[in-house]
Amino acid sequence: MAAQQNPIVLQNQTDDLPLLLIHRPPFFTILPLTHLLSRHFHLLDPHLQPPSPSHPLPLDDFLSLHAPSLRAVVVVGIHPFTADHLRLLPSLELVAGTSVGTDHIDVAACRRRGIAVTHAGYAFTEDVADYAVALLIDVLRRVSASDRYVRSGLWPVRGEYKLGSKLGRKRIGIVGLGRIGSKVANRLRAFGCRIAYNSRKEKPSVPFPFYSNVCDLASESDVLVVCCSLTAETHHIINKDVMKALGKEGVMINVGRGALVDEQELVRFLMQGEIGGAGLDVFENEPNVPRELFDLDNVVLSPHSAVITPESIESMTKLVLANLKAFFAGEPLPSPAQEDQI
Ligand SMILES: O=CC(=O)O
């Protein structure tokens, strides 16, 4: 048993609870999650083990120590979980993700080993959809820019701020009509927008026009809302041709993943006024955001927080626990990850 080989586990393990590895970035607030999970599992968190919290064991050493007994890992946020991690965990059978996207997990390598992968299912769907709409209204009506204008004392000096543009009747192109995209579509339809979409496949039950080509969708849209999963096929799906087709007045909202958009091209298009504006919650190299965007008032920036509310964290936490319990009980998993399902 690993506990006998390993004083680090023995020191803390006074119960028969199953071991669970928490794979997370160093600075991530997951208190509700770990609090709930610690009632059902013996948590192994490399960041909280000796030699000291500020000098944790290197992850590889930590994993090698605990590897033989670990059947399940919780991957927190979008912390990469790669084939190298998998190699260190010969007994692994479940990777339970806390995010809806699984692009940071080597799902193909998991599948080859018969390791199940679960994700956040519907836990974040509504909050992300709300946020996409919020970013769009902010860009169109210049809410954040107006706020900066007032706070900087310019109103009495320069008078009215630049007018924004109306949301109603805008032609919205949704890239990825999955869980999130569908909710965005329903919300924007209620504002009187016209919806069309691009997806891997046409969805016969959907009342919106389908475009198999993103460029064609962009040229028929005032706004693109990007909400598909990041895969090899969708990497840089928003490239310079798509931005050109979207045009000088066009607005792009990205609540999917940074790498869905060719960020260098996006910066160039925005700087040169070749597209009208952008609302971005995700970036190619988070938490680094291209500095050129900081001075552009037609761009709204957000630190990958569309998914997070206390309510969505609670739903996600319950779902992660349900997946783990089902796994250890040998029952069907509530939210197995499937491609193209964000
Ligand atoms: O970006 C967040 C998620 O995929 O849940």
The ligand as a Gaussian input file, in Angstrom:
#p B3LYP/6-31G(d) Opt

LIG

0 1
 O      -13.028000      28.226000     -18.974000
 C      -13.554000      27.582000     -18.141000
 C      -14.097000      26.274000     -18.346000
 O      -13.798000      25.633000     -19.361000
 O      -14.851000      25.824000     -17.466000

